[in-house]
Structure formats: C-alpha cells, structure tokens
Amino acid sequence: MTGAVASALLESLVDYAGLFPPAQLEMGAAVKKYGAHRRSDEAWMLGRFVVPSTRLSEFSAAADPDLPAPGSGEPWPLSVLLGADVAADAALFAAFGEGHHGRAVIDAVESKAATPEQLERGLEGLPQGLTAYVELPIDSDLPPLLGVLRARGARAKVRTGGVTPDSIPSPAALARFLVACAAAGVPFKATAGLHHAVRGIHPLTAASDGPRGTMHGFLNVFAAAALARRGALAAEVEAVLGEERPDAFRLGNDAFWVGTWRIVSTELTAARVDFACFGSCSFEEPMADLKAMGLL
C-alpha cells in the first residue's frame, strides 16, 4: 500500500463492472480479471464485482474455482443489478447466500427509478442489510427523489458516461447532482465512463474507429464530491469537475490538492466511506493513469 493520503483517497473505491460496455467481457473473463485484481498489489483499491441478478447462476459456475474456501480469505463482495421482480431477486439472494457462505457475499444492489413512487416500490421488499443504490435521471427534480432515498436509508446512483458523446452529462449537470446529494445527506455511486483519472478526450468504445468524447475523470468526480460534502457552491464543484490538467492533482503529506483546493485526509476518508464511490468496466486503466501521474 502507498501513503496514508492515497489510502484515504482510493481504498476500496472502484467497483469492477467488466461485464458491461464498453468492456463487455464474457463472464469467465470478467471473473478471472477480478480474481487477478484481488491478488494484485492494487487490490486495496478494488471494491465489489458488479453482476445482474439474472446472471448470478452464471457467475457462480464461472467463479467457483477462484472463490476462497470458507475461512481462508475475504469473501468476494458483489453488487447485484436488480431485475423487475424484487421478490424473486430476494429469493435468489437467499439461495446464493446459503450456497456461497464465506466465499462470496451480496452486500449491495442497484436499480433505477424516475419518480418517488417508483422508488418506494423498488425499495419495498429488499432483504435487510443490503446497501441499495438507485439510479436517478440526472436532469430530474432531485430533492423529492433524494428525500425518499434518505428516508429509506438508500443511496443514489448517477451515470457519468456511456458509449456515445451525448450520454456524458455536462460538468454543470453533474455538479448539480453532487451538490443535491450533499445537501440531502444521501451518498451516491457514479458509474459509466469513469475509466480515466482526469477529465479529457478519450475513445468511448474499444473499436478503433469508434466515437471519442470528453470523459469525466474519477479523481475530478471524487474531489468534487468531497468539496460538495464540505459545502462548496455548485460553481466551485463544477470547476473541479472541469479541470483537465493532470498536474493540478497532487498528493501532499496530509492532503489531496486539486489546483488551489486542499482536501485533508480525514475529509477524503469520510467522503469515500460515507458519500462517494464509483464503478468502472476497467480496473487497469484507472491504475495505469494513477501510476502515470505519480500518485501510486
């Protein structure tokens, strides 16, 4: 592991979503990659394996050789994307838990909702003890939706990219979301398009002739989230999201710097544990960027 500030910034930050675009690996390959990442020097930065509920049995078959024996290591943590039938998924989770005790554990679920009514229905019937993330439309009326999430102890989710340029929200829209979550006291997860550390123009797919776009950087998003949690104004949060200079991001002895913004390690830890995380279909790209920037 590296220094205390880097640990506060990055520990368990990245949920691995290799099954999803643009990587879209088949299950066996995604499981092998995740297992390799868990054995790597960077394993301390790795979070959950993300899998749809409809593919849990496929995951079980593919992962069985790689999962630890009960009591021989930490069980693999999973975040499961819910299907349309929450009750059926709850039954799946119970069966999965019985069959994978000490080897893999479902500790988070993810879903979508666009109205408070949909939120209430989607959260009803979930098993106790799960962290629930609900994807909200970034351009929606956020306070009523966030109010339901807070009352139900659930968390928000926002899409920060995709495989086309129009799927990437503007820094202003994302800043509005972060500030709203902070004001409501609702933690969030950012997902899609966060393959790189710093905002910049990158290919949006693996195709050599595929589209390119200006992607959000996960360091931008996390730093902006920490500042929003501190109470920064939307314009200030937007400015951090829009920073494209890699040398603006620095690790000091007791703080992380973005330009002139200083975020101390205790703020980083609190934001990472209680407010923000992100998912990426790649673990190699984020790590490569951090190493190239000298942050690892």
NORSULCOR-V594659 format. One line per field, one symbol per residue. ss: DSSP state (H for helix, E for strand, C for the rest). psi: psi as a letter, one per 40 degrees, with the letter a starting at -180 (. if undefined). burial: + if it has 16 or more other ideal C-beta (glycine too) atoms within 10 Angstrom, else -. A space follows every 50 residues. Layout:
BEGIN
ss = ???
psi = ???
burial = ???
END
This chain:
BEGIN
ss = CCCHHHHHHHCCCEEECCCCCCCCCCHHHHHHHHHHHHCCCCHHHEEEEE EEHHHHHHHHHHHCCCCCCCCCCCCEEEEEECCCCHHHHHHHHHHHHHHC CCCEEEEEEEEECCCHHHHHHHHCCCCCCCEEEEECCCCCCHHHHHHHHH HHCCEEEEECCCCCHHHCCCHHHHHHHHHHHHHHCCCEEEECCCCCCCCE EEECCCCCCCCEEEECCHHHHHHHHHHHHHCCCHHHHHHHHCCCCHHHEE ECCCEEEECCEEEEHHHHHHHHHHCEEEEECCCHHHHHHHHHCCCC
psi = iaiddddddehfdhhhfeeiiedfiiddddddddddddeieedeehbihh iideedddddddeddeiiiheeihihhihhhiadgdddddddddddddef hedihheiiiaiieidddddddeheiiieihhhhhihdeigddddddddd defiiiihheaaeideehiidddddddddddddefhiihhihegeidihi hiieiehdeiiiihiiidddddddddddddeiiddddddddehehdeehi hadeihhhbehhhidddddddddedhiiiieiddddddddddeee.
burial = -+--++++++++++++++++-++-+-+--++++++-++---+--++++++ +++--+-+++-++--++-------++++++++---+--++-++--+---+ --++++-++++++--+--+--++--+---+++++++-+---+--++-+++ -+-++++++++++----++-+-++++++++++-+-+++++++++++++++ --+++-------+-+++++++++++++++--+---++++++++--+-+++ +---++-+--+-+-+-+++-++--+++++++++-+++-++--+-++
END
